[in-house]
Amino acid sequence: MMKLLYLAGLGLGLAACVPSQPPSYLVSAADPAVATRTPAYSAVTAGVRNYDVVEPLDWRELNRRVTPGAAPERDDSNDAARRGR
């Protein structure tokens, strides 16, 4: 019996800590005055790129293309020395 009273007191104590109204971010979804975007059509394939099979390319040149701030016309690398080996 003492355990039951202890659990009931603990439950009532925790219930007193719960806010009486739900948070505003939960209620705002049900508010009809909140502005929303009108639904628009968008194709399922919008933004999809076509990846075709291509010939193999030099991996050094591919790395230069994706390097941030790289100038593709610069040829200051040591590739000529590597190719001569």
N, C-alpha and C positions, 0 to 999 in steps of 0.2 A: 504494500500500500504506500509505503514511503517513497519507493521508486517512482510510482505513478504520479504522486504529488510533485516530486522533484522534476520529472519530465514535463509536467503541465506548467510548472512555474518557469522552467527554462523556455518552453515554447511561447508563453505569454510575454516573457522578457524580450525574446527575439522579435516577436510580432510588434512590440512597441517601437522598435528601431526602423521598421519598414515605413517609407513615406506614404502619406495618405492619398496622394494623387500620383498618377504615373508621370514619368518624365515627359517634357514637352516634345522631345524628338520622337517619342513613340506615338503621341497623340496627333502630331502634325500630319501624319499620313492620312488620317481620317478627316482632316479639315478640308471642306470643299472650297475655301477661299484661297488655298495655296495654289500659286501659279504653276502650271506644268506645260511641258512642250506638247504640241499636238503630234499624234503618231503620224509618221510618214513612211512611205514605202522605201525599202532599201533591198536591193537584189541580194540573194543569198551568196552570189559569187563576187560581190563588190570587194575590190581590193585584192583579189587573188591574182597572183602573177603566174605567167606561163613559163615553166622551166623546161626548155627543150634540151636535147642532147647536143653537146658542143664538143669540139676537138680539145684535147688536152692542151693546157697552156703552161707557160713557165711559172712555177710557184713563186719565184722571187718577184716577178712583175705583178702577180695577183696580190702579194703582200704589200707591195708599194701602193697599189690602188686603194686599199682599205686602211692604210696608215693615216691617222688624223694629221692634217696639216701638211701632207706630202705634196710636193710638186712633181707631177708625172714627167715633165720634160727634163728634169735634172738627172744627170747620169754620173753621180759621184760615188757610186758603189765600187766594190772590188770584184765585181762579177767577171770581168775580163781575166783577171789573174786566176780566178777559180776555174774558169773554163779551160785555161791553158794547161792545167795539171794532167 
